[in-house]
Structures are given as C-alpha cells and as structure tokens.
Amino acid sequence: MEIRRSGERPVVAVSGELDLAGRDLLEAVLEHVRSTDPGLVLLDLRDVSFVDTHGLAPVLERDVVVVSASRAVTQVFRLLGLPLAQPWPSRCHDVRTGRSGDRPSGS
C-alpha cells in the first residue's frame, strides 16, 4: 500500500491481494490518513489482483471513494450489486496523471 496525493486529497493505492489478511492493514492505513487529513479518502484499486468481501469491508465506508478499480474489484462490486462511480474497467480516472481515459490493455 502506498499513500500519495491527488490535488488536495490523499490517495491510498493498494496492490496485490485484498482479503481478510490485508483488511487490517488497509483499515490502519485509512485511519492514519483520516487522522492526518480529515475528509474523503481516495482509493486506487487498479493493481488489486484478488479481492474478497472481507478485504472490501473498509472500502465501503462513507468517506472512501474508489477512483480506479481492477477487473477483480469490478467483478466483486457487480456481484454484490454495488455501484462504481465510472464504468470499469474500460475507463478510469488516473490519479497519478489526473487524466481520465482508457485503461492500458492487460489491466
């Protein structure tokens, strides 16, 4: 996990697997970000290769906004009937560049 900024807001970037084992770390990172910068926390899940409902629990909190999602994340959101702000995975807002556009192939 990595914390960076997109304009005024902190962005938590998660990579690898997000499951029960990673949930506690994500919760701790989100709490740290909240304690240093109250308000919305942007979450970049484009590099998550596997996710389950345990790992998604912290993602579903009110102050967390998913700005990019991998296919694995998108599939779980769809199965649970949860909305995503943008049509994933074909379009995404790249928090690294600040631009919206097509995802690179293979993502």
N, C-alpha and C positions, 0 to 999 in steps of 0.2 A: 504494500500500500504506500501511496505517496500523496502528500498534501502539496498543492500548488495553488496559484491564484488565477482567476479569470476575471479581469477587471477588478471590481471591488470585492468579489465573493471568493471564499475558499473553495477549492475543488479537491475532493478525495478521489484518487484514481486507484481502482482495485484491479489486480491481475491474478490470473491463476484460478484456483477453485474457491468458491464462496459457499461454504456449507457450515455444518454445526461447528467444526473446528475453527473456521475463520470468523464466525459470528462474533465471538467475544472480542477479537482484535478489532473488527470493524466498529463495534459498539464503543470501544475505548477510544478509537481514533475520532469517531463522531463526537463523543463527549469532550475530547480535548479541543476540537475545532469550535464547538459551541461555547466552551469556556473562554476562548480567546477572541471569538468573533461571532457574537450572537446574531441570529437571523437565519436565512436559508443556507443550507449546505448543499452544494452541487456535487453530484456523484457520477463519476465516469466509470461505467462498467463495460466499456468496449473490449477490454482484454480479459474478461472473465470467461474461462473455458468450460466451467461447470458450475451450476448453481442449484441449490435445493431450497425448499421453503424455510428451513432453519436459517440458512445464510441470508435469505431475503428479509427476514423479520426487521432488522434495523433500517432497511431501505424503505420500508413502508411507513416510517414516522412522518408526521406532518411537515416538519421543517427540512426534509430531504427531497431534493429534486434530481431525478435521473436525467442527465444531459446527453448521455450516449450509452448504448447497450449492445452487447454482443448477441449473436443468434441464440445462444443458450439462455441468456437472460430474457430475451424477447419471447422465446417459446414458453418459458415458465410463466411470465406475465400473462400471456394469452391463455394458457391452460387454466390459470386462476381467475381469468376474466378481469384482470387489472389493466387500466389504461396506461399507455405511454404517451408522452407529450407529442412525439413525432412518429411517423411511420418508420419503424425499424425493420430490418437493418439497412434498407436501401438508401435512406437519407439520414444524416446525422449532423449535429452541431459539434464541431471540433473545438473543444475547449482549449486545445493547445494553440490553434491558429486564430480562433474567434470566428471562423467561417463555417457556413453550412454547405453541404454538398454531398456527393456520392461517397459511399464508403469504398475504400480500396477493395479490390477483389480478393477473395480468400479470407475476408474478415468475418 
